[in-house]
Amino acid sequence: MGEQNTLEKSHSMELLEEEANLRELISESVSENTLKTYRGALRRLEAFMGIESGEEVNVGLLLEKLNDVALARYIATLEAEGKAPATAQMAIAAVSYAVKLRDTKSPVNRLTVATMRGFRRKGANRGRGQARGVSWTQADTMAAKASEDPDSLSGIRDAALISVMSDAMLRISEAAALLVSDVTEETDGSGRLSVRRSKTDQEGRGAVLYLGRPTMVRVRAWREAGRVDNGALFRRVSRGKIHTSRVGETALSPLSIRRILKAQAAQAGIEGVSGHSLRVGAAQSMAASGATLVDMQIAGRWQSPQMPALYSRHQLAGSNAVARIRYGCG
């Protein structure tokens, strides 16, 4: 009898370990930024459901109370508040993710799906719209403006940051994660940038991207001026002149990078810039220079040609069949 109890306990422990391992693998399937977005969506849904919790979302109680009718009502409320369909879709994605972690029945059913379908039709024109693109030429202007003052350490850093993000078509999270060791220099003065993991590469297969010679000059200038030999490539810099400023040990946060891009764009007379603008503008510059959708998809590491086609639709229109054949353009 005692031996049987021991075996049963051992089996139970194995099942618990397998369950914990499964949850850990599921949690590793999405990026940290996505997890933060999911937490925010679940917290807003929790408030709608009248659930009071502490700093952490009470996922168990939320899933216990949530059903198809309640989720559909929440979506309808978002629509009535003038929110974009993407906001509701994010809430559904967050719930689905929580369901996977808890291995429980999903509240997403026919009513939620039908309500979401109606929301997409009614709110098709809602949302932030496409990010304004910052072309290669504009990125060069921003970088030159940032490094105008040779005594500004933050300006030297910002010029390198802008150039690297424009050349490599980086997302903000990717720029924040860069290490000094991720950048290598070739004999011709150009560079290669290793992106170890990204939004569309959660398995960490990585990618190697090209950096032009002017960009490498700016990267070297930043590293030498900031004495950045290892660790995070782009870091916080205290106020002051080049010899009095202090360089931090930790990397710039995505929020800090977003602020830097907006501030430097404004200095260069470019308004309406977001953290995604350098990536969008690079795709547009490529399209204007005759690149194919496949070229853009590979350079930007998109999983399909849909996004580069959306970003560069105006540039691509200038080289379509009508432009080329009828008017000899493109």
ABEGO torsion letter per residue (X at the ends): XAAAAAAAAAAAAAAAAAAAAAAAAAAAABBAAAAAAAAAAAAAAAAAAGBBBBABBBAAAAAAABBAAAAAAAAAAAAAAGBBAAAAAAAAAAAAAAAAAAGBBBABBAAAAAAAAAAAAAAAABEAEBBBBBBAAAAAAAAAAAAABAABAAAAAAAAAAAAAAAAGBBAAAAAABBAAABBBBAAGBBBBBBABBAABAAGAEBBBBBBAAAAAAAAAAAAAAGBABEBABBBBBBEBAAABBBBABBBBAAAAAAAAAAAAAAAGBBGBBAAAAAAAAAAAAAAAGBBAAAAAAAAGBABAAAAAAAAAAAAAAABAAAAAAAGBX
